[in-house]
Amino acid sequence: MKTIGLIGGMSWESSAVYYRLINQGMRARLGGARSARSLMLSVDFDEIEKLQHDGDWQTLTGLMIKAATDLQRGGADFIVICTNTMHRMADEVSASVSIPLLHIADAAADRIKADGIGRVGLLGTAFTMEQAFYKGRLRERHGLQVLIPKEADRKTVHDVIYRELITGRVEEASRRAYRDVITRLVDEGAEAIILGCTEIMLLVGPEDSAVPLYDTTAIHAQAAVDMALA
């Protein structure tokens, strides 16, 4: 079994779900009292959030590189960044270590394509929805058509993540707002919705959408189990 190196804390609520899902997946695969060999380096998300909103991606990249190199020195066999947004610097992080990085968008795209879906809606932070690092990878590497919400809906989705979900708050009004955003994406032709922020699964589930939801937290965690046992 390979040792999984997890960069967590962004936020710790979703990192805790990663840890649980990875260990549940390992037990399901191997039986008995089996669990995953893993290391987690958990950052202080208050610092990360401020740098994100200041647009200081250079400093953020340095922090992610340090986390990855520390995990490699600690014995990790591959890296899992437990957040979608911080895959903005995935290429730089991957280049900084000699072990593989398991990209969350690749894991999601592989599952979506296996299900025969080609046109998806994307929910996430404003950074993930608006910048090219994520939706561009889905389009260029995987041939998926990617729809994002209109500007007002993007603001709603982003604000709920940063004002509520990262602090563990789950509000019914926000669930209704997300349902409306999903409905509008489906009306535009989305065949499925990517929950492209690892906290969104705290708020919405299959019952909130007329089309399949792809929970990147669960998909990434399962891909980590697969890679650890490959």
C-alpha positions, 0 to 999 in steps of 0.5 A: 500500500502506498502512503497518501500525502494529503494537503488539507485544511482548506477547509478542515471540514472537507479535509475531515471528509477526505480522511473518512472517505479514504479510510472507508474506501480502504476498508471496503476494498481490503476488509477487516480493520484495514485503513489507509497509510496517509500523512496530512499537512493541514494549513491555516485556512484563514491565511489561505483565504486572505491571500486568495482574495488578495490575488497573491497566487505567488505566495500561495504557490510557495505555500503549496510547494512547501506542503508538498515537499514536506509530505514527500520528505515525510514519506508520501508516495503521491500528493492529494490537494484536498481542495479544488481551488488550489489546483490553480498551482497544480503544475508548479506543485507537481514540478516541485516534487518527484512523486505524482500529484493526483489531480482532482479535475482529472479524477472527476473528468474520468468518472464523467466520461465513463458515464457517457456525459459530455456537457457539464455545469461547474459550481465552485469558488469564483476562482474555479468557475472563472479562471482557466486552470480548472474548466480549461483542463476539463475542456482541453484535456478531456473534451468536456463542454463546461457551463458556468453560472451567470455572474449573479449566480456565481457570486451567490455560489462563491459567497455561500462557500466563504461565508458559510460552508468553510465555517461548517454552517449549512443554511436552508436558504442557501440550499434553495439558492443552489438548487435554483442555480443548478436548475438554470444550468440544467435549463442551459443544457447541462447533463450533470453538475460538477460540485467543484468545491470540496465543501459544496457536498455539505450543502446539496445532494442528489435530491437537489438536482434533476441531473447527476451531481459529481461530488469531487470530494468523494471522487478524489478520495476514491481515486486516492484509494485506487492509486494507493492500491495500484 
